Amino acid sequence: MTDFAWTRDQFHIPLGLIYLDGNSLGPMPKATPARLERMMTEEWGERLITGWNACGWMQMPRRLGDRLGRLIGAEEGHVVVGDTLSIKVFQALSAALQVVPERRVILSDRGNFPSDLYMAEGLIHMLGDRHELRLVAPHELEDAITEEVGVLLVTEVDYRTGRRHDLKALTRKAHDMGAMVIWDLAHSVGALPVHVAAGGADFAVGCTYKYINAGPGAPAFIYVSPEHVDHVEPALCGWLGHDKPFSFEPGYRPAEGIERMRVGTPPVLQMAALDAALDVWDKVDMGRLRKRSLELTGLMIEEIEMNCPGLKLATPRENEARGSQVSFRSEHGYAIMQALIDLGVIGDFRAPDILRFGITPLYIGETEIKEAVEVLARILRGALWDHPKYHRRKPVT
Ligand SMILES: Cc1ncc(COP(=O)(O)O)c(C=O)c1O
């Protein structure tokens, strides 16, 4: 069971605001400031450098990895936290390519987040331009898995449309064809149940600043399956992925297991915020969360379609085919979203024309959804968005 009244009370949401952007940056758990304050005063302040040993800072990437691992169905000791998601994509991809040295194709889809594709491009270039990044439309991905493919790099939920891939089917087909699979769980972890071990993921990566609510710039994570973890040679040979970092040997030897995916000094303050955020997740049943998320995303679609003619649904209607966000298209999407934010409903905009709403049952319910759609309908009816101040592009959309 999950008590959604209790979870709602765990977050600080500014009064009068409806926050529909937890798929981009989760809100602050109320416990986080005190946790950070404690870490700063009692740990950093009082212990200074002895905190690395006395307060377990050095073990945090593994300990938090296991806490996250429970949310993604990972075996214990197979997830480690650190760096940014782009870096974890690079690590996973370079490791996966080592397992299939004779294959030359990295397959992904055009709905994937650009940074995943950019990291693949950069890696291909570093490896001497001998690989191909093959991109197809999201619905063509399964058919595009052939024996040429070495690595399938797939983000489960499309950041723009909220369309959800069938990871189980894609992974089964990829394995039948002898390919490795990397799951990017940026829009899945904390949004829906994930089963990396049962689903056969070779590698998985994700971030913690979205649905997990660990704060801006919070660290990413990587999962490596038991089959590969002791064989892959990390491409980023940082000292904290070394077998004996404090021996300061001149040559690199990878640590055992998932520790080899660490790179450098962990961001301890951000990890303390992640630790606090995960306390909420200990009380959440992911099956129950998914059921609620589908009810709420369904309601959002219904309400917008009923009250906002002119907006075109971009998210799949079928429950199983969507994540925990709802997206609509409009050629005036940017200005409409600015007007909406101005009137206290926060979502975001993704070029070229997507209005995006994260529907997060931990702190959003039917009332917020109905009120948000009322404001949206008012903006559209009165063309309130058509004001010069709403057309001015800000650096972050
Ligand atoms: C699917 C996906 N991959 C990669 C990234 C990039 O993450 P980071 O900025 O942490 O490197 C994002 C960011 O939103 C994302 O949604």
The ligand as a Tripos MOL2 file, in Angstrom:
@<TRIPOS>MOLECULE
LIG
   16    16     1     0     0
SMALL
NO_CHARGES

@<TRIPOS>ATOM
      1 C1         16.8840   10.2480  -21.5370 C.3       1 LIG1
      2 C2         17.9430   11.1920  -21.0860 C.ar      1 LIG1
      3 N1         19.2320   10.8770  -21.2980 N.ar      1 LIG1
      4 C3         20.2370   11.7250  -20.9330 C.ar      1 LIG1
      5 C4         19.9750   12.9220  -20.3080 C.ar      1 LIG1
      6 C5         21.1130   13.8300  -19.9240 C.3       1 LIG1
      7 O1         21.3300   13.7830  -18.5680 O.3       1 LIG1
      8 P1         22.5080   14.6080  -17.8600 P.3       1 LIG1
      9 O2         22.2480   16.0520  -18.1050 O.co2     1 LIG1
     10 O3         22.3790   14.2360  -16.4050 O.co2     1 LIG1
     11 O4         23.8070   14.1730  -18.4290 O.co2     1 LIG1
     12 C6         18.6410   13.2810  -20.0610 C.ar      1 LIG1
     13 C7         18.3200   14.5710  -19.4080 C.2       1 LIG1
     14 O5         17.2200   14.9530  -19.1910 O.2       1 LIG1
     15 C8         17.6100   12.3990  -20.4630 C.ar      1 LIG1
     16 O6         16.3160   12.7120  -20.2720 O.3       1 LIG1
@<TRIPOS>BOND
     1     1     2 1
     2     2     3 ar
     3     2    15 ar
     4     3     4 ar
     5     4     5 ar
     6     5     6 1
     7     5    12 ar
     8     6     7 1
     9     7     8 1
    10     8     9 2
    11     8    10 1
    12     8    11 1
    13    12    13 1
    14    12    15 ar
    15    13    14 2
    16    15    16 1
@<TRIPOS>SUBSTRUCTURE
     1 LIG1         1 GROUP 0 **** ****
